[in-house]
């Protein structure tokens, strides 16, 4: 049994705590929770009958912990992961792994030097229809890729951002691209491959935050395909859509729903056995935008640790989508096409708000 502790007991922690604390993950159990806000840690501790802490070092030194899950604001991920790496335990960190490439590199180096495995949460990769799409990609069923698109049309009102001072800030969070759409950016790159260049426009349409609530991006992939990212938290009055489409010379797949959960189109020129059942069998109806992927993700972590397997999204894999996000913001700031690989100059992620 792997003993798991949480660092950070805010909004997203409820999803993790419910799975781990209610024994929904075979081979894992929740043994401790930590948050600098004592009331947050206490709430998790009392709910699941586990010790709670305000200091992560005290928790790590006091409890027998195998895996620590970092659920703090994104701008704090790097310093928390680097500190925790010294305890030489496996670390799971929520998306995105960091805001800057320098922080991501420092996290990877710290975990490598201390011999601890770094897992980055990309639970949408484990959604039932997404897994099926990936199988088609790996089997070469699309032939030449033509176009890939993702759309995130979600609703976040001002009160969402007002819950915590760090929300929507460049220093600690970023906007819709970094927060809500980071999973979709990862999926698009995972399906279509490395990106050659991006061009983007962004706006802050309906809420009062530093970063953007709406962004559109055009991409050119190294294989010649084109791509589009459309993301907003200014959909009103409800969450509408979280989707991905992949179009190739020999087929098209569209996954829709509000959490990349519903197989809408599965069409290939060369038919295979079972194709006629895909629309029915590879759709799910999750209760919220988090989907069902977290359970499958944790099961994947257990499998990797117990059987010494390579995990799907380590630090280097997660860094790919972070570099893409940084390049997109660089394009917004410069008004120009940005080519990868690159080092950010004007990307505001991870920086304090400029004045003057």
ChimeraX attribute file (.defattr): number of C-alpha atoms within 10 A of each C-alpha:
attribute: neighborCount
match mode: 1-to-1
recipient: residues
	/A:1	10
	/A:2	17
	/A:3	17
	/A:4	24
	/A:5	29
	/A:6	28
	/A:7	26
	/A:8	22
	/A:9	26
	/A:10	16
	/A:11	12
	/A:12	13
	/A:13	20
	/A:14	13
	/A:15	12
	/A:16	19
	/A:17	22
	/A:18	15
	/A:19	17
	/A:20	24
	/A:21	22
	/A:22	13
	/A:23	13
	/A:24	14
	/A:25	18
	/A:26	14
	/A:27	15
	/A:28	21
	/A:29	20
	/A:30	27
	/A:31	22
	/A:32	27
	/A:33	30
	/A:34	28
	/A:35	22
	/A:36	15
	/A:37	14
	/A:38	14
	/A:39	14
	/A:40	20
	/A:41	24
	/A:42	21
	/A:43	14
	/A:44	25
	/A:45	22
	/A:46	11
	/A:47	12
	/A:48	18
	/A:49	14
	/A:50	16
	/A:51	19
	/A:52	25
	/A:53	24
	/A:54	19
	/A:55	15
	/A:56	22
	/A:57	13
	/A:58	11
	/A:59	20
	/A:60	19
	/A:61	10
	/A:62	12
	/A:63	14
	/A:64	14
	/A:65	19
	/A:66	18
	/A:67	23
	/A:68	25
	/A:69	22
	/A:70	27
	/A:71	24
	/A:72	21
	/A:73	18
	/A:74	24
	/A:75	24
	/A:76	19
	/A:77	24
	/A:78	24
	/A:79	14
	/A:80	17
	/A:81	25
	/A:82	18
	/A:83	15
	/A:84	23
	/A:85	25
	/A:86	14
	/A:87	19
	/A:88	17
	/A:89	19
	/A:90	21
	/A:91	22
	/A:92	23
	/A:93	24
	/A:94	20
	/A:95	23
	/A:96	27
	/A:97	30
	/A:98	29
	/A:99	28
	/A:100	22
	/A:101	19
	/A:102	13
	/A:103	19
	/A:104	23
	/A:105	15
	/A:106	15
	/A:107	23
	/A:108	22
	/A:109	15
	/A:110	21
	/A:111	24
	/A:112	15
	/A:113	11
	/A:114	15
	/A:115	15
	/A:116	19
	/A:117	22
	/A:118	25
	/A:119	22
	/A:120	25
	/A:121	23
	/A:122	23
	/A:123	20
	/A:124	24
	/A:125	24
	/A:126	19
	/A:127	24
	/A:128	20
	/A:129	26
	/A:130	23
	/A:131	14
	/A:132	16
	/A:133	25
	/A:134	16
	/A:135	13
	/A:136	16
	/A:137	18
	/A:138	10
	/A:139	10
	/A:140	13
	/A:141	21
	/A:142	22
	/A:143	13
	/A:144	15
	/A:145	24
	/A:146	20
	/A:147	20
	/A:148	25
	/A:149	23
	/A:150	26
	/A:151	23
	/A:152	27
	/A:153	24
	/A:154	25
	/A:155	17
	/A:156	21
	/A:157	17
	/A:158	11
	/A:159	9
	/A:160	12
	/A:161	16
	/A:162	13
	/A:163	10
	/A:164	11
	/A:165	10
	/A:166	17
	/A:167	21
	/A:168	24
	/A:169	22
	/A:170	24
	/A:171	21
	/A:172	20
	/A:173	23
	/A:174	27
	/A:175	27
	/A:176	25
	/A:177	28
	/A:178	26
	/A:179	15
	/A:180	23
	/A:181	25
	/A:182	20
	/A:183	20
	/A:184	27
	/A:185	25
	/A:186	22
	/A:187	21
	/A:188	22
	/A:189	17
	/A:190	16
	/A:191	20
	/A:192	23
	/A:193	14
	/A:194	18
	/A:195	23
	/A:196	18
	/A:197	20
	/A:198	26
	/A:199	22
	/A:200	24
	/A:201	17
	/A:202	22
	/A:203	14
	/A:204	18
	/A:205	13
	/A:206	16
	/A:207	18
	/A:208	14
	/A:209	20
	/A:210	16
	/A:211	24
	/A:212	26
	/A:213	27
	/A:214	22
	/A:215	22
	/A:216	18
	/A:217	20
	/A:218	17
	/A:219	25
	/A:220	19
	/A:221	20
	/A:222	13
	/A:223	14
	/A:224	15
	/A:225	19
	/A:226	21
	/A:227	22
	/A:228	22
	/A:229	21
	/A:230	21
	/A:231	29
	/A:232	25
	/A:233	27
	/A:234	20
	/A:235	19
	/A:236	13
	/A:237	10
	/A:238	13
	/A:239	19
	/A:240	18
	/A:241	21
	/A:242	25
	/A:243	23
	/A:244	27
	/A:245	21
	/A:246	23
	/A:247	21
	/A:248	19
	/A:249	14
	/A:250	16
	/A:251	21
	/A:252	21
	/A:253	22
	/A:254	22
	/A:255	25
	/A:256	22
	/A:257	20
	/A:258	22
	/A:259	26
	/A:260	30
	/A:261	27
	/A:262	25
	/A:263	25
	/A:264	19
	/A:265	16
	/A:266	17
	/A:267	17
	/A:268	17
	/A:269	11
	/A:270	10
	/A:271	11
	/A:272	9
	/A:273	6
	/A:274	8
	/A:275	12
	/A:276	12
	/A:277	10
	/A:278	16
	/A:279	15
	/A:280	11
	/A:281	13
	/A:282	19
	/A:283	20
	/A:284	18
	/A:285	13
	/A:286	16
	/A:287	9
	/A:288	10
	/A:289	16
	/A:290	15
	/A:291	19
	/A:292	20
	/A:293	19
	/A:294	21
	/A:295	20
	/A:296	17
	/A:297	22
	/A:298	22
	/A:299	16
	/A:300	16
	/A:301	22
	/A:302	19
	/A:303	16
	/A:304	15
	/A:305	14
	/A:306	12
	/A:307	9
	/A:308	10
	/A:309	12
	/A:310	12
	/A:311	16
	/A:312	17
	/A:313	16
	/A:314	17
	/A:315	21
	/A:316	14
	/A:317	15
	/A:318	21
	/A:319	22
	/A:320	18
	/A:321	25
	/A:322	24
	/A:323	19
	/A:324	26
	/A:325	24
	/A:326	26
	/A:327	27
	/A:328	29
	/A:329	28
	/A:330	26
	/A:331	23
	/A:332	24
	/A:333	16
	/A:334	15
	/A:335	12
	/A:336	14
	/A:337	16
	/A:338	23
	/A:339	18
	/A:340	14
	/A:341	14
	/A:342	12
	/A:343	13
	/A:344	17
	/A:345	11
	/A:346	15
	/A:347	20
	/A:348	22
	/A:349	26
	/A:350	20
	/A:351	16
	/A:352	11
	/A:353	12
	/A:354	7
	/A:355	4
	/A:356	2
